[in-house]
Every structure is written in structure tokens, then in C-alpha cells.
Amino acid sequence: MVFHAIIIEDDPMVAQINRQYLERFNKFIIEGVFNNGRKALDYLRNNPNDLIILDVYMPSMTGIQFLRELRSEQIESAVIMVTAATETQVVSDSLKLGILDYLIKPFSFERFQRAIHIYLNKAELLKSNSIVDQNVVDRLINNDFETAELHMELSKGLNYKTLETIYGYLQEHQQEKLTCEKLSYASCLSKVTIRRYLNYLIDTGKVQSCIDYETGGRPRVLYYLNQ
């Protein structure tokens, strides 16, 4: 699944940082970088787009003005604000206009990464479910794993980034039941390490396991996301 994105930022250095950060994810095609909202709107009126990385303080029109026009024209791109604006009113207006996340400059890659995972989680849930149940709705509204449990202190001996890697792979293959061996090969981690993290995910209710007896030999344990 590939998503199309644009960046709207009048500071060339910040625009380049945003681009470099977004390019670390292999799920995005960056269609353009715009230094003001007017140019971006002209582009969006004729080109489908999934995600916008948006600044607030820009020439021609502010990010808030851009958002109002975006929504009035019923352009449904998701928006992540990346800005130095710290005024409560700006944050409030941004939230009312349906932004996905709000990053205050200067920000770390880890915080940017969290915002992108929120987007990917929601976008993939919506694209993979034609009809939703309460569990899917809860995950969409509460940002699920990425914004809460992953950023809480983990059990002793567990690493956040390693957990995120394993859980992310399970999300990308949520229609499959995976063996520990496949997860080990995909993540370049030992099977012992993989099992520790899978046990944690099972304990927290994020993953389930079952035994496959139809192997023609020794039964194997399969792991899959708890839907």
C-alpha cells in the first residue's frame, strides 16, 4: 500500500528535514514541496493526495487559512501540522479543522515517526475494512497502540524500537498467520528475542497464537494480530 504526500513549508531547511524524515518510510511518494498554501491548493484541486505535512506561519496564507479552504473544498487529505506556533488558539483551530497530529519545532525523528505511524495505522485500517466493528472504531479514535501503549514504559528488558518493529511487521501482514521463524528472518532478530516480544504482545492482548497441526511433521505456533 503506497500513499501520496506533499509538504507545505516556506523554510527550505525545515522542508528538507520533513522530506528526509518522510522518505525513511517506504510507504510514501512525495509528490511535491510547496512554499505556500496557494500553490499547494492549486495542486490539490487536480491531484489526489493522502497526507499533507503543513506549517502554520507562511506567506500568502497561514496554515489555518489553508486548512479552512481545504475543508471547504472537501479535499480529504490527512494533515499533520509541523510548526513553531504554540498559541492555544492555533492549536484549538487546528484540532477543530481535523488535523491528525501537531508537532512543535524543533521536533525529533522519533516524534515525527510516531505521527506517521498514527497516520498509517488509521489509513490502513480504513482501507482494509469496508465495514467496521467497535474494535476498529476504537482503534481509529484512540490511535491505538502507537500513541498509548507503545510509548508507555515497557516491561524490564524490552526495547520500544524493537517492539515497534515486530508489531509493525504484524500490522503489515495482518491477513497472515506468521511463524516465529518468519518474523525472525524479516526483522534480523533471533527467535529467542522474537518469542519474548511476542509473549509480551500476547499478554497485552495485541496478538493471538494458535497451533498448526497440518504441517506433516512437528506442529508449529502461528501468531497474528488480535482483531
Stockholm file with secondary structure:
# STOCKHOLM 1.0

chainA/1-227         MVFHAIIIEDDPMVAQINRQYLERFNKFIIEGVFNNGRKALDYLRNNPNDLIILDVYMPSMTGIQFLRELRSEQIESAVIMVTAATETQVVSDSLKLGILDYLIKPFSFERFQRAIHIYLNKAELLKSNSIVDQNVVDRLINNDFETAELHMELSKGLNYKTLETIYGYLQEHQQEKLTCEKLSYASCLSKVTIRRYLNYLIDTGKVQSCIDYETGGRPRVLYYLNQ
#=GR chainA/1-227 SS CCEEEEEECSCHHHHHHHHHHHHTSTTEEEEEEESSHHHHHHHHTTSCCSEEEECSSCSSSCHHHHHHHHHHTTCCCEEEEEESCCCHHHHHHHHHTTCSEEEESSCCHHHHHHHHHHHHHHHHHHHHCSSCCHHHHHHHHHCHHHHTGGGSCCSTTCCHHHHHHHHHHHHHTTTSCEEHHHHHHHHTCCHHHHHHHHHHHHHTTSEEEEEECTTSSSCEEEEEECC
#=GC SS_cons         CCEEEEEECSCHHHHHHHHHHHHTSTTEEEEEEESSHHHHHHHHTTSCCSEEEECSSCSSSCHHHHHHHHHHTTCCCEEEEEESCCCHHHHHHHHHTTCSEEEESSCCHHHHHHHHHHHHHHHHHHHHCSSCCHHHHHHHHHCHHHHTGGGSCCSTTCCHHHHHHHHHHHHHTTTSCEEHHHHHHHHTCCHHHHHHHHHHHHHTTSEEEEEECTTSSSCEEEEEECC
//
